[in-house]
Amino acid sequence: MRSKYVQIQRRRRSGKTNFKKRSTLIQSRETILAVRISNKTTLIQFLTPLLGGDRIESSSHSSQLMKLGWTGSGKSLPGAYLTGYLAGRKAAKVGVKRAIPYLGIRKFTAGSKVVASLKGVVDAGVQIPIDDGVLPDPGRLRGEHIAKFASTLDSDSIILRKRKKAGYDPSRFAQEIDEMKEKIDSEVGDKK
């Protein structure tokens, strides 16, 4: 008697790869844009699929924003946007002009952190096939929702005290994003 057991691939079992989407992406022969958001950070990579494995063309991590002076969270909506902007500027510098986003097995949700990072990549000059209707509201990209929440907290709130010790000022959030974009442009090179 034959067994009816079908083995599921290891990367699918561990929730990392959707092989049907991946094979479609590889057949398109476009650069792949992989976005990964963890509990603390955001990672964005531009990949070229090859037979022996993917070649990373460019990579950016939200910890690089911290080195440039970012005091906000690396996984927040504005943090994901700035990481996407940094990744897009680096990718444009190495010659990537167009990419297709790949989320693995996660679902695409309008207005999410992943979409905010894609908006940052688009603002940096890399073309991505994405509809403007799914992009987050510009106020949320600038952190206005975070500043509004911080203003509702008591001044002696534990959350606010910890963040202020780290140099975080919620009232300056929108200006800090503009300053970070200027620092990224000067760090990576002049915008073409």
N, C-alpha and C positions, 0 to 999 in steps of 0.2 A: 504494500500500500504506500502511495506517495504522500509526502508531507505537504500540507497547504501553507506552511510557514513561508512568508516572504520577508526577507531581511530588508530593513530600512537603512539607508546609508547613514553613516555615523554623523556627518555634519548636519543632516536633516534631523536626526534624533536629538542632537544637542541644540537644535534651534538656530543654527548659524546660516544655512544655505538653502535657498529654494532653487533646486536644480532646473526646473522648467523655465523660470524667469532668467536664470543665469545662462542657459543655452541660447535663449532668444537674444540676450545681450551680446553674447560672444559672436553670434552670427551677424549681428549688425556691424561689427568691426569698429565700433565707436569706443572712445575712452569712457570708462565706467567711473562714476562718482559714488563712493561708498561713505555713508554717514552713520556713525555709531555714537549714541549718547548713553553714558553710564549714569550711575547715581551721583557722580561729582564732576565729570568732564565730558567734553565733546571731542570726537576724533573724526577728521574728514580726510579721505584719501582719493587721489585720482589714479586709477589703475588701467593698465593695458593688458588684456588677457593674452597669454601665450601658452603653448603646449606644455612647457615645463613648469608653469605656474604664472601667477600674475606678476607683472613688473610695476612697481610703484613709481609713478611719474612725479608726484608731489604729495606731500602730507602735511597736515597742520593739526595741532592739538591745543586745546584751550589753555593748557599750562604755559604755552608761549605767550598768551595774552597777559598772564600774570607777570611774566618777565618784562613786558612792555609797560606795566603799571596799572593794569585792570584790577579794580578792587571788588568787582561784582562776582557772582557765581559763574563757574565755567559751564554749567548746564542750564542756566536760565535762558529765557527767550532772547534777551539782548546778548548774552554770552555766546549762544549758538549762532546768532546773526554775525557777530564780530569774528568768530572762528571761521565761519563760512567766507566772510570777506577776506580774511587773511589767507585762507586756502585758495580762494579764487585769484588773488593777486600773485601768489607763488606759482600757481598753475599757469597763469597767463605769461609769467616771466619765462617759464620753461617751454612755452609754445603750445599749450593746450588752449584751443579755441572753442571747443564744443565737447559736452559730456552728457551722458545719460545717467540719471540717478538710479541707484540700486539699494534697496532697503533690506534685502534678505527676506526673511519670512514675516517681518512686521508689516502691518497695514499702513497705508498712506492716509493720514488724517489732515484735513485742511486746517491751517492756522497753528499747527504743532511746532515743536522745537526743530524737528527735521526740516520742515518747510521754511522756517526762519533761517536755518543755515543755508538752504538752497537760495533764498532771496539774497543772502550775503554774497554767495558765489556769483549770482547774476549781476549784482551791483558792482562786483569787482571786474566784470568784463568777460566772463565765460558764458557762452550760450547754453541754456538748458531748456528742454521742452517742458514748460510748466505754464499753467493757466494763471492769469492774474487773480482770478476769483478764489483761489485756494491760499493765497499769500496772507500772512497775518496783517492786521491793521498797523499802519505806521506808528501809531502811538504806543502799541505794545512792543514793537521793535525798539523803540527808544526808551522803554522801561517806565512809561508813565503809570502803568498799573502797579508796578512795584513801589514807586514813589507814593502813590495814593494809599497803598496798604501800609507803608511805613509811617505815613502821617497819622493813621488811625491808632497806632500803637502808643502806649504810654512812654514817656521819655525814660522811665526806669525799667522798661521791659528788658528781660534777659536777652531776647533775640537781638534787639536794637543795640544794646550795650556791647555785645560781642562783635557785632558788625562795625560799630563806630570805632572800636579799638583797632580793628584791622584797616581803618581809613575809609570806610564806606560812608558816604553821605547821600541818602536817597534823594534829597532835593536837587543835587547836581547830576543826577543820573543821565539826563538827556545831553547835557554839555560834555559829560565824560565820554559818551559814545562818539560824538564828533571829534573829540581830541584823540581818541583811540584810532579812529579811521585815518586821521592825519599821521599819527605815529606809524601805523601799518604802511601807509603809502611811502613815508620817508625811509622806513626800515627795508622794505622790499624793493623800492625804486620808484621813480616817477611814473605816474599813470600815463599811458599812451593815449 
